[in-house]
Every structure is written in structure tokens, then in C-alpha cells.
Amino acid sequence: MKNIAIKTRTYLEEVVAEMRKASWPQRRELISHTVITLVASFVLALFIFGADRFISYILDIIYPG
């Protein structure tokens, strides 16, 4: 049990050390990238919705009823 506690502590210390080395974005950059991601996700969702409706329409023509 003691071995697990030592390994866990070592792991967490290494995680903290690596997180300090990381380059974190500035607030403005973070907001900008978040907006771009949300807009791109929305556009992609609209495209998939439109493609699904179009394919459904074509299949209704091919297979009526």
C-alpha cells in the first residue's frame, strides 16, 4: 500500500512540473479560438443536417411510401 502512495505522489509531482512548463494562451487568444471552434462546429452541424435532409428526400423519391 505504501508503494502505491509513493508512486501516486511522484506521478502528481511530475504532472505539476510538466504543467508549469506548458505554454498557456492569453485570454484574448483563448476566447478567439473558442469562438472559431463554436462557429466551425455550428457550420459543420448545419452541413450534416442539410446533407441528411437531402439524402432523405432523394430516398423518399426512390422508395416512396
C-alpha positions in Angstrom: 0.0 0.0 0.0 2.9 2.3 0.8 4.3 1.7 -2.7 1.1 2.9 -4.4 1.1 6.1 -2.3 4.7 6.8 -3.3 4.1 6.2 -6.9 0.9 8.4 -6.9 2.8 11.2 -5.2 5.7 11.0 -7.7 3.2 11.0 -10.6 1.4 14.1 -9.3 4.7 15.9 -8.7 5.7 15.2 -12.3 2.3 16.4 -13.6 2.7 19.7 -11.7 6.2 20.1 -13.0 5.1 19.5 -16.6 2.1 21.8 -16.3 4.5 24.6 -15.2 6.5 24.1 -18.4 3.3 24.3 -20.6 2.7 27.4 -22.7 -0.8 28.8 -21.8 -2.7 31.0 -24.2 -3.6 34.6 -23.3 -7.3 35.3 -22.5 -7.9 37.1 -25.9 -6.4 34.2 -27.8 -8.4 31.6 -25.8 -11.7 33.5 -26.5 -10.8 33.8 -30.2 -10.1 30.2 -30.6 -13.2 29.2 -28.7 -15.4 31.4 -30.9 -13.8 29.9 -34.0 -14.3 26.4 -32.7 -18.0 27.1 -31.9 -18.7 28.7 -35.3 -17.0 25.8 -37.2 -18.9 23.2 -35.2 -22.2 25.0 -35.9 -21.4 25.2 -39.7 -20.5 21.6 -39.8 -23.7 20.6 -37.9 -25.7 22.6 -40.4 -23.9 20.9 -43.3 -24.5 17.5 -41.9 -28.2 18.4 -41.2 -28.6 19.6 -44.8 -26.9 16.5 -46.2 -29.1 14.3 -44.1 -32.3 16.1 -45.3 -31.2 15.9 -48.9 -30.4 12.2 -48.8 -33.7 11.6 -47.0 -35.5 13.5 -49.8 -33.8 11.5 -52.5 -34.5 8.2 -50.8 -38.2 9.2 -50.4 -38.3 9.8 -54.2 -36.6 6.4 -54.9 -38.6 4.4 -52.3 -42.0 6.1 -51.9 -44.4 5.2 -49.2 
